[in-house]
Amino acid sequence: MGIRQLRCPECGADASMGLPRDSTVNGISTTEPSEPETDNRKVRTVACPNDHEFYVTFTF
């Protein structure tokens, strides 16, 4: 697992998230994606240092 720096879509602050090494971030959003998770597509909630929560969609 590797640590990735992601930018908060609300305030632009950097947030850290652990992701599988061969993963690809497909989207970052303030609203939960409508597409369901699959075996290789996941959605996780992350919070930035300013307590803004956002959703990260990734594949691996």
mmCIF file of the N, C-alpha and C atoms, coordinates in Angstrom:
data_MODEL
# 
_entry.id   MODEL 
# 
loop_
_atom_site.group_PDB 
_atom_site.id 
_atom_site.type_symbol 
_atom_site.label_atom_id 
_atom_site.label_alt_id 
_atom_site.label_comp_id 
_atom_site.label_asym_id 
_atom_site.label_entity_id 
_atom_site.label_seq_id 
_atom_site.pdbx_PDB_ins_code 
_atom_site.Cartn_x 
_atom_site.Cartn_y 
_atom_site.Cartn_z 
_atom_site.occupancy 
_atom_site.B_iso_or_equiv 
_atom_site.pdbx_formal_charge 
_atom_site.auth_seq_id 
_atom_site.auth_comp_id 
_atom_site.auth_asym_id 
_atom_site.auth_atom_id 
_atom_site.pdbx_PDB_model_num 
ATOM 1   N N  . MET A 1 1  ? 0.842   -1.173 0.000   1.00 0.00 ? 1  MET A N  1 
ATOM 2   C CA . MET A 1 1  ? 0.000   0.000  0.000   1.00 0.00 ? 1  MET A CA 1 
ATOM 3   C C  . MET A 1 1  ? 0.885   1.232  0.000   1.00 0.00 ? 1  MET A C  1 
ATOM 4   N N  . GLY A 1 2  ? 0.503   2.214  -0.797  1.00 0.00 ? 2  GLY A N  1 
ATOM 5   C CA . GLY A 1 2  ? 1.237   3.467  -0.866  1.00 0.00 ? 2  GLY A CA 1 
ATOM 6   C C  . GLY A 1 2  ? 0.372   4.620  -0.393  1.00 0.00 ? 2  GLY A C  1 
ATOM 7   N N  . ILE A 1 3  ? 1.010   5.677  0.077   1.00 0.00 ? 3  ILE A N  1 
ATOM 8   C CA . ILE A 1 3  ? 0.300   6.863  0.536   1.00 0.00 ? 3  ILE A CA 1 
ATOM 9   C C  . ILE A 1 3  ? 0.242   7.861  -0.612  1.00 0.00 ? 3  ILE A C  1 
ATOM 10  N N  . ARG A 1 4  ? -0.951  8.365  -0.881  1.00 0.00 ? 4  ARG A N  1 
ATOM 11  C CA . ARG A 1 4  ? -1.143  9.366  -1.934  1.00 0.00 ? 4  ARG A CA 1 
ATOM 12  C C  . ARG A 1 4  ? -1.616  10.667 -1.331  1.00 0.00 ? 4  ARG A C  1 
ATOM 13  N N  . GLN A 1 5  ? -1.152  11.764 -1.880  1.00 0.00 ? 5  GLN A N  1 
ATOM 14  C CA . GLN A 1 5  ? -1.642  13.086 -1.504  1.00 0.00 ? 5  GLN A CA 1 
ATOM 15  C C  . GLN A 1 5  ? -2.767  13.454 -2.474  1.00 0.00 ? 5  GLN A C  1 
ATOM 16  N N  . LEU A 1 6  ? -3.922  13.792 -1.925  1.00 0.00 ? 6  LEU A N  1 
ATOM 17  C CA . LEU A 1 6  ? -5.082  14.176 -2.723  1.00 0.00 ? 6  LEU A CA 1 
ATOM 18  C C  . LEU A 1 6  ? -5.488  15.589 -2.339  1.00 0.00 ? 6  LEU A C  1 
ATOM 19  N N  . ARG A 1 7  ? -6.027  16.325 -3.291  1.00 0.00 ? 7  ARG A N  1 
ATOM 20  C CA . ARG A 1 7  ? -6.432  17.699 -3.036  1.00 0.00 ? 7  ARG A CA 1 
ATOM 21  C C  . ARG A 1 7  ? -7.925  17.756 -2.738  1.00 0.00 ? 7  ARG A C  1 
ATOM 22  N N  . CYS A 1 8  ? -8.282  18.397 -1.634  1.00 0.00 ? 8  CYS A N  1 
ATOM 23  C CA . CYS A 1 8  ? -9.677  18.560 -1.245  1.00 0.00 ? 8  CYS A CA 1 
ATOM 24  C C  . CYS A 1 8  ? -10.394 19.402 -2.301  1.00 0.00 ? 8  CYS A C  1 
ATOM 25  N N  . PRO A 1 9  ? -11.529 18.912 -2.827  1.00 0.00 ? 9  PRO A N  1 
ATOM 26  C CA . PRO A 1 9  ? -12.250 19.683 -3.841  1.00 0.00 ? 9  PRO A CA 1 
ATOM 27  C C  . PRO A 1 9  ? -12.948 20.923 -3.272  1.00 0.00 ? 9  PRO A C  1 
ATOM 28  N N  . GLU A 1 10 ? -13.062 21.003 -1.958  1.00 0.00 ? 10 GLU A N  1 
ATOM 29  C CA . GLU A 1 10 ? -13.748 22.147 -1.346  1.00 0.00 ? 10 GLU A CA 1 
ATOM 30  C C  . GLU A 1 10 ? -12.805 23.295 -1.023  1.00 0.00 ? 10 GLU A C  1 
ATOM 31  N N  . CYS A 1 11 ? -11.636 22.983 -0.434  1.00 0.00 ? 11 CYS A N  1 
ATOM 32  C CA . CYS A 1 11 ? -10.739 24.068 -0.010  1.00 0.00 ? 11 CYS A CA 1 
ATOM 33  C C  . CYS A 1 11 ? -9.344  23.998 -0.625  1.00 0.00 ? 11 CYS A C  1 
ATOM 34  N N  . GLY A 1 12 ? -9.021  22.890 -1.302  1.00 0.00 ? 12 GLY A N  1 
ATOM 35  C CA . GLY A 1 12 ? -7.717  22.763 -1.948  1.00 0.00 ? 12 GLY A CA 1 
ATOM 36  C C  . GLY A 1 12 ? -6.604  22.250 -1.048  1.00 0.00 ? 12 GLY A C  1 
ATOM 37  N N  . ALA A 1 13 ? -6.914  21.936 0.212   1.00 0.00 ? 13 ALA A N  1 
ATOM 38  C CA . ALA A 1 13 ? -5.892  21.415 1.122   1.00 0.00 ? 13 ALA A CA 1 
ATOM 39  C C  . ALA A 1 13 ? -5.503  19.993 0.719   1.00 0.00 ? 13 ALA A C  1 
ATOM 40  N N  . ASP A 1 14 ? -4.278  19.609 1.030   1.00 0.00 ? 14 ASP A N  1 
ATOM 41  C CA . ASP A 1 14 ? -3.812  18.249 0.747   1.00 0.00 ? 14 ASP A CA 1 
ATOM 42  C C  . ASP A 1 14 ? -4.277  17.298 1.846   1.00 0.00 ? 14 ASP A C  1 
ATOM 43  N N  . ALA A 1 15 ? -4.700  16.112 1.429   1.00 0.00 ? 15 ALA A N  1 
ATOM 44  C CA . ALA A 1 15 ? -5.106  15.058 2.356   1.00 0.00 ? 15 ALA A CA 1 
ATOM 45  C C  . ALA A 1 15 ? -4.383  13.786 1.949   1.00 0.00 ? 15 ALA A C  1 
ATOM 46  N N  . SER A 1 16 ? -4.002  12.966 2.911   1.00 0.00 ? 16 SER A N  1 
ATOM 47  C CA . SER A 1 16 ? -3.297  11.713 2.646   1.00 0.00 ? 16 SER A CA 1 
ATOM 48  C C  . SER A 1 16 ? -4.279  10.556 2.661   1.00 0.00 ? 16 SER A C  1 
ATOM 49  N N  . MET A 1 17 ? -4.031  9.584  1.770   1.00 0.00 ? 17 MET A N  1 
ATOM 50  C CA . MET A 1 17 ? -4.861  8.385  1.705   1.00 0.00 ? 17 MET A CA 1 
ATOM 51  C C  . MET A 1 17 ? -3.992  7.212  1.314   1.00 0.00 ? 17 MET A C  1 
ATOM 52  N N  . GLY A 1 18 ? -4.165  6.084  1.989   1.00 0.00 ? 18 GLY A N  1 
ATOM 53  C CA . GLY A 1 18 ? -3.472  4.863  1.617   1.00 0.00 ? 18 GLY A CA 1 
ATOM 54  C C  . GLY A 1 18 ? -4.224  4.175  0.488   1.00 0.00 ? 18 GLY A C  1 
ATOM 55  N N  . LEU A 1 19 ? -3.525  3.868  -0.586  1.00 0.00 ? 19 LEU A N  1 
ATOM 56  C CA . LEU A 1 19 ? -4.119  3.201  -1.749  1.00 0.00 ? 19 LEU A CA 1 
ATOM 57  C C  . LEU A 1 19 ? -3.241  2.028  -2.167  1.00 0.00 ? 19 LEU A C  1 
ATOM 58  N N  . PRO A 1 20 ? -3.841  0.983  -2.757  1.00 0.00 ? 20 PRO A N  1 
ATOM 59  C CA . PRO A 1 20 ? -3.021  -0.110 -3.295  1.00 0.00 ? 20 PRO A CA 1 
ATOM 60  C C  . PRO A 1 20 ? -2.005  0.456  -4.294  1.00 0.00 ? 20 PRO A C  1 
ATOM 61  N N  . ARG A 1 21 ? -0.824  -0.128 -4.336  1.00 0.00 ? 21 ARG A N  1 
ATOM 62  C CA . ARG A 1 21 ? 0.276   0.407  -5.160  1.00 0.00 ? 21 ARG A CA 1 
ATOM 63  C C  . ARG A 1 21 ? -0.060  0.549  -6.645  1.00 0.00 ? 21 ARG A C  1 
ATOM 64  N N  . ASP A 1 22 ? -0.795  -0.364 -7.208  1.00 0.00 ? 22 ASP A N  1 
ATOM 65  C CA . ASP A 1 22 ? -1.096  -0.303 -8.643  1.00 0.00 ? 22 ASP A CA 1 
ATOM 66  C C  . ASP A 1 22 ? -2.462  0.311  -8.919  1.00 0.00 ? 22 ASP A C  1 
ATOM 67  N N  . SER A 1 23 ? -2.966  1.123  -8.007  1.00 0.00 ? 23 SER A N  1 
ATOM 68  C CA . SER A 1 23 ? -4.296  1.700  -8.188  1.00 0.00 ? 23 SER A CA 1 
ATOM 69  C C  . SER A 1 23 ? -4.227  2.997  -8.995  1.00 0.00 ? 23 SER A C  1 
ATOM 70  N N  . THR A 1 24 ? -5.384  3.373  -9.537  1.00 0.00 ? 24 THR A N  1 
ATOM 71  C CA . THR A 1 24 ? -5.539  4.619  -10.279 1.00 0.00 ? 24 THR A CA 1 
ATOM 72  C C  . THR A 1 24 ? -6.718  5.369  -9.690  1.00 0.00 ? 24 THR A C  1 
ATOM 73  N N  . VAL A 1 25 ? -6.516  6.628  -9.313  1.00 0.00 ? 25 VAL A N  1 
ATOM 74  C CA . VAL A 1 25 ? -7.609  7.451  -8.825  1.00 0.00 ? 25 VAL A CA 1 
ATOM 75  C C  . VAL A 1 25 ? -8.417  7.899  -10.040 1.00 0.00 ? 25 VAL A C  1 
ATOM 76  N N  . ASN A 1 26 ? -9.711  7.562  -10.040 1.00 0.00 ? 26 ASN A N  1 
ATOM 77  C CA . ASN A 1 26 ? -10.578 7.900  -11.158 1.00 0.00 ? 26 ASN A CA 1 
ATOM 78  C C  . ASN A 1 26 ? -11.407 9.155  -10.914 1.00 0.00 ? 26 ASN A C  1 
ATOM 79  N N  . GLY A 1 27 ? -11.571 9.527  -9.656  1.00 0.00 ? 27 GLY A N  1 
ATOM 80  C CA . GLY A 1 27 ? -12.346 10.727 -9.377  1.00 0.00 ? 27 GLY A CA 1 
ATOM 81  C C  . GLY A 1 27 ? -12.328 11.116 -7.920  1.00 0.00 ? 27 GLY A C  1 
ATOM 82  N N  . ILE A 1 28 ? -12.508 12.416 -7.697  1.00 0.00 ? 28 ILE A N  1 
ATOM 83  C CA . ILE A 1 28 ? -12.630 12.985 -6.358  1.00 0.00 ? 28 ILE A CA 1 
ATOM 84  C C  . ILE A 1 28 ? -13.849 13.888 -6.406  1.00 0.00 ? 28 ILE A C  1 
ATOM 85  N N  . SER A 1 29 ? -14.763 13.713 -5.450  1.00 0.00 ? 29 SER A N  1 
ATOM 86  C CA . SER A 1 29 ? -16.022 14.438 -5.496  1.00 0.00 ? 29 SER A CA 1 
ATOM 87  C C  . SER A 1 29 ? -16.530 14.752 -4.094  1.00 0.00 ? 29 SER A C  1 
ATOM 88  N N  . THR A 1 30 ? -17.307 15.822 -3.980  1.00 0.00 ? 30 THR A N  1 
ATOM 89  C CA . THR A 1 30 ? -17.930 16.164 -2.707  1.00 0.00 ? 30 THR A CA 1 
ATOM 90  C C  . THR A 1 30 ? -19.227 15.383 -2.506  1.00 0.00 ? 30 THR A C  1 
ATOM 91  N N  . THR A 1 31 ? -19.732 14.743 -3.559  1.00 0.00 ? 31 THR A N  1 
ATOM 92  C CA . THR A 1 31 ? -20.945 13.931 -3.454  1.00 0.00 ? 31 THR A CA 1 
ATOM 93  C C  . THR A 1 31 ? -20.614 12.474 -3.747  1.00 0.00 ? 31 THR A C  1 
ATOM 94  N N  . GLU A 1 32 ? -21.324 11.581 -3.089  1.00 0.00 ? 32 GLU A N  1 
ATOM 95  C CA . GLU A 1 32 ? -21.070 10.147 -3.274  1.00 0.00 ? 32 GLU A CA 1 
ATOM 96  C C  . GLU A 1 32 ? -21.432 9.727  -4.691  1.00 0.00 ? 32 GLU A C  1 
ATOM 97  N N  . PRO A 1 33 ? -20.530 9.028  -5.385  1.00 0.00 ? 33 PRO A N  1 
ATOM 98  C CA . PRO A 1 33 ? -20.816 8.575  -6.751  1.00 0.00 ? 33 PRO A CA 1 
ATOM 99  C C  . PRO A 1 33 ? -22.023 7.641  -6.783  1.00 0.00 ? 33 PRO A C  1 
ATOM 100 N N  . SER A 1 34 ? -22.806 7.734  -7.854  1.00 0.00 ? 34 SER A N  1 
ATOM 101 C CA . SER A 1 34 ? -24.014 6.914  -7.969  1.00 0.00 ? 34 SER A CA 1 
ATOM 102 C C  . SER A 1 34 ? -23.721 5.493  -8.430  1.00 0.00 ? 34 SER A C  1 
ATOM 103 N N  . GLU A 1 35 ? -22.570 5.265  -9.071  1.00 0.00 ? 35 GLU A N  1 
ATOM 104 C CA . GLU A 1 35 ? -22.224 3.929  -9.542  1.00 0.00 ? 35 GLU A CA 1 
ATOM 105 C C  . GLU A 1 35 ? -21.806 3.054  -8.357  1.00 0.00 ? 35 GLU A C  1 
ATOM 106 N N  . PRO A 1 36 ? -22.269 1.811  -8.326  1.00 0.00 ? 36 PRO A N  1 
ATOM 107 C CA . PRO A 1 36 ? -21.882 0.918  -7.223  1.00 0.00 ? 36 PRO A CA 1 
ATOM 108 C C  . PRO A 1 36 ? -20.428 0.467  -7.336  1.00 0.00 ? 36 PRO A C  1 
ATOM 109 N N  . GLU A 1 37 ? -19.874 0.023  -6.209  1.00 0.00 ? 37 GLU A N  1 
ATOM 110 C CA . GLU A 1 37 ? -18.533 -0.549 -6.216  1.00 0.00 ? 37 GLU A CA 1 
ATOM 111 C C  . GLU A 1 37 ? -18.554 -1.878 -6.962  1.00 0.00 ? 37 GLU A C  1 
ATOM 112 N N  . THR A 1 38 ? -17.417 -2.251 -7.526  1.00 0.00 ? 38 THR A N  1 
ATOM 113 C CA . THR A 1 38 ? -17.253 -3.547 -8.174  1.00 0.00 ? 38 THR A CA 1 
ATOM 114 C C  . THR A 1 38 ? -16.026 -4.217 -7.561  1.00 0.00 ? 38 THR A C  1 
ATOM 115 N N  . ASP A 1 39 ? -15.654 -5.375 -8.082  1.00 0.00 ? 39 ASP A N  1 
ATOM 116 C CA . ASP A 1 39 ? -14.479 -6.068 -7.553  1.00 0.00 ? 39 ASP A CA 1 
ATOM 117 C C  . ASP A 1 39 ? -13.205 -5.244 -7.654  1.00 0.00 ? 39 ASP A C  1 
ATOM 118 N N  . ASN A 1 40 ? -13.075 -4.430 -8.721  1.00 0.00 ? 40 ASN A N  1 
ATOM 119 C CA . ASN A 1 40 ? -11.840 -3.659 -8.887  1.00 0.00 ? 40 ASN A CA 1 
ATOM 120 C C  . ASN A 1 40 ? -12.075 -2.142 -8.841  1.00 0.00 ? 40 ASN A C  1 
ATOM 121 N N  . ARG A 1 41 ? -13.277 -1.699 -8.518  1.00 0.00 ? 41 ARG A N  1 
ATOM 122 C CA . ARG A 1 41 ? -13.590 -0.273 -8.396  1.00 0.00 ? 41 ARG A CA 1 
ATOM 123 C C  . ARG A 1 41 ? -14.145 -0.010 -7.000  1.00 0.00 ? 41 ARG A C  1 
ATOM 124 N N  . LYS A 1 42 ? -13.483 0.881  -6.258  1.00 0.00 ? 42 LYS A N  1 
ATOM 125 C CA . LYS A 1 42 ? -13.867 1.163  -4.882  1.00 0.00 ? 42 LYS A CA 1 
ATOM 126 C C  . LYS A 1 42 ? -14.077 2.660  -4.682  1.00 0.00 ? 42 LYS A C  1 
ATOM 127 N N  . VAL A 1 43 ? -14.900 3.005  -3.684  1.00 0.00 ? 43 VAL A N  1 
ATOM 128 C CA . VAL A 1 43 ? -15.135 4.390  -3.286  1.00 0.00 ? 43 VAL A CA 1 
ATOM 129 C C  . VAL A 1 43 ? -14.851 4.483  -1.791  1.00 0.00 ? 43 VAL A C  1 
ATOM 130 N N  . ARG A 1 44 ? -14.046 5.454  -1.404  1.00 0.00 ? 44 ARG A N  1 
ATOM 131 C CA . ARG A 1 44 ? -13.722 5.653  0.002   1.00 0.00 ? 44 ARG A CA 1 
ATOM 132 C C  . ARG A 1 44 ? -13.909 7.125  0.366   1.00 0.00 ? 44 ARG A C  1 
ATOM 133 N N  . THR A 1 45 ? -14.258 7.360  1.623   1.00 0.00 ? 45 THR A N  1 
ATOM 134 C CA . THR A 1 45 ? -14.411 8.723  2.138   1.00 0.00 ? 45 THR A CA 1 
ATOM 135 C C  . THR A 1 45 ? -13.109 9.154  2.797   1.00 0.00 ? 45 THR A C  1 
ATOM 136 N N  . VAL A 1 46 ? -12.697 10.385 2.495   1.00 0.00 ? 46 VAL A N  1 
ATOM 137 C CA . VAL A 1 46 ? -11.478 10.952 3.047   1.00 0.00 ? 46 VAL A CA 1 
ATOM 138 C C  . VAL A 1 46 ? -11.838 12.323 3.622   1.00 0.00 ? 46 VAL A C  1 
ATOM 139 N N  . ALA A 1 47 ? -11.134 12.740 4.659   1.00 0.00 ? 47 ALA A N  1 
ATOM 140 C CA . ALA A 1 47 ? -11.321 14.081 5.216   1.00 0.00 ? 47 ALA A CA 1 
ATOM 141 C C  . ALA A 1 47 ? -10.001 14.845 5.136   1.00 0.00 ? 47 ALA A C  1 
ATOM 142 N N  . CYS A 1 48 ? -10.092 16.101 4.745   1.00 0.00 ? 48 CYS A N  1 
ATOM 143 C CA . CYS A 1 48 ? -8.892  16.939 4.679   1.00 0.00 ? 48 CYS A CA 1 
ATOM 144 C C  . CYS A 1 48 ? -8.607  17.507 6.072   1.00 0.00 ? 48 CYS A C  1 
ATOM 145 N N  . PRO A 1 49 ? -7.489  18.198 6.259   1.00 0.00 ? 49 PRO A N  1 
ATOM 146 C CA . PRO A 1 49 ? -7.160  18.774 7.574   1.00 0.00 ? 49 PRO A CA 1 
ATOM 147 C C  . PRO A 1 49 ? -8.196  19.798 8.064   1.00 0.00 ? 49 PRO A C  1 
ATOM 148 N N  . ASN A 1 50 ? -9.021  20.323 7.142   1.00 0.00 ? 50 ASN A N  1 
ATOM 149 C CA . ASN A 1 50 ? -10.062 21.293 7.508   1.00 0.00 ? 50 ASN A CA 1 
ATOM 150 C C  . ASN A 1 50 ? -11.408 20.623 7.745   1.00 0.00 ? 50 ASN A C  1 
ATOM 151 N N  . ASP A 1 51 ? -11.398 19.297 7.897   1.00 0.00 ? 51 ASP A N  1 
ATOM 152 C CA . ASP A 1 51 ? -12.588 18.484 8.184   1.00 0.00 ? 51 ASP A CA 1 
ATOM 153 C C  . ASP A 1 51 ? -13.636 18.462 7.074   1.00 0.00 ? 51 ASP A C  1 
ATOM 154 N N  . HIS A 1 52 ? -13.242 18.723 5.836   1.00 0.00 ? 52 HIS A N  1 
ATOM 155 C CA . HIS A 1 52 ? -14.155 18.557 4.710   1.00 0.00 ? 52 HIS A CA 1 
ATOM 156 C C  . HIS A 1 52 ? -14.061 17.110 4.252   1.00 0.00 ? 52 HIS A C  1 
ATOM 157 N N  . GLU A 1 53 ? -15.192 16.416 4.184   1.00 0.00 ? 53 GLU A N  1 
ATOM 158 C CA . GLU A 1 53 ? -15.188 15.039 3.690   1.00 0.00 ? 53 GLU A CA 1 
ATOM 159 C C  . GLU A 1 53 ? -15.439 15.032 2.191   1.00 0.00 ? 53 GLU A C  1 
ATOM 160 N N  . PHE A 1 54 ? -14.737 14.131 1.496   1.00 0.00 ? 54 PHE A N  1 
ATOM 161 C CA . PHE A 1 54 ? -14.958 13.955 0.066   1.00 0.00 ? 54 PHE A CA 1 
ATOM 162 C C  . PHE A 1 54 ? -14.771 12.493 -0.298  1.00 0.00 ? 54 PHE A C  1 
ATOM 163 N N  . TYR A 1 55 ? -15.213 12.120 -1.482  1.00 0.00 ? 55 TYR A N  1 
ATOM 164 C CA . TYR A 1 55 ? -15.203 10.737 -1.941  1.00 0.00 ? 55 TYR A CA 1 
ATOM 165 C C  . TYR A 1 55 ? -14.132 10.536 -2.994  1.00 0.00 ? 55 TYR A C  1 
ATOM 166 N N  . VAL A 1 56 ? -13.405 9.453  -2.855  1.00 0.00 ? 56 VAL A N  1 
ATOM 167 C CA . VAL A 1 56 ? -12.353 9.107  -3.807  1.00 0.00 ? 56 VAL A CA 1 
ATOM 168 C C  . VAL A 1 56 ? -12.742 7.783  -4.464  1.00 0.00 ? 56 VAL A C  1 
ATOM 169 N N  . THR A 1 57 ? -12.819 7.783  -5.796  1.00 0.00 ? 57 THR A N  1 
ATOM 170 C CA . THR A 1 57 ? -13.091 6.570  -6.557  1.00 0.00 ? 57 THR A CA 1 
ATOM 171 C C  . THR A 1 57 ? -11.780 6.120  -7.180  1.00 0.00 ? 57 THR A C  1 
ATOM 172 N N  . PHE A 1 58 ? -11.472 4.814  -7.007  1.00 0.00 ? 58 PHE A N  1 
ATOM 173 C CA . PHE A 1 58 ? -10.225 4.311  -7.571  1.00 0.00 ? 58 PHE A CA 1 
ATOM 174 C C  . PHE A 1 58 ? -10.407 2.888  -8.081  1.00 0.00 ? 58 PHE A C  1 
ATOM 175 N N  . THR A 1 59 ? -9.551  2.500  -9.002  1.00 0.00 ? 59 THR A N  1 
ATOM 176 C CA . THR A 1 59 ? -9.514  1.137  -9.524  1.00 0.00 ? 59 THR A CA 1 
ATOM 177 C C  . THR A 1 59 ? -8.142  0.547  -9.247  1.00 0.00 ? 59 THR A C  1 
ATOM 178 N N  . PHE A 1 60 ? -8.083  -0.774 -9.200  1.00 0.00 ? 60 PHE A N  1 
ATOM 179 C CA . PHE A 1 60 ? -6.816  -1.452 -8.967  1.00 0.00 ? 60 PHE A CA 1 
ATOM 180 C C  . PHE A 1 60 ? -6.790  -2.771 -9.683  1.00 0.00 ? 60 PHE A C  1 
# 
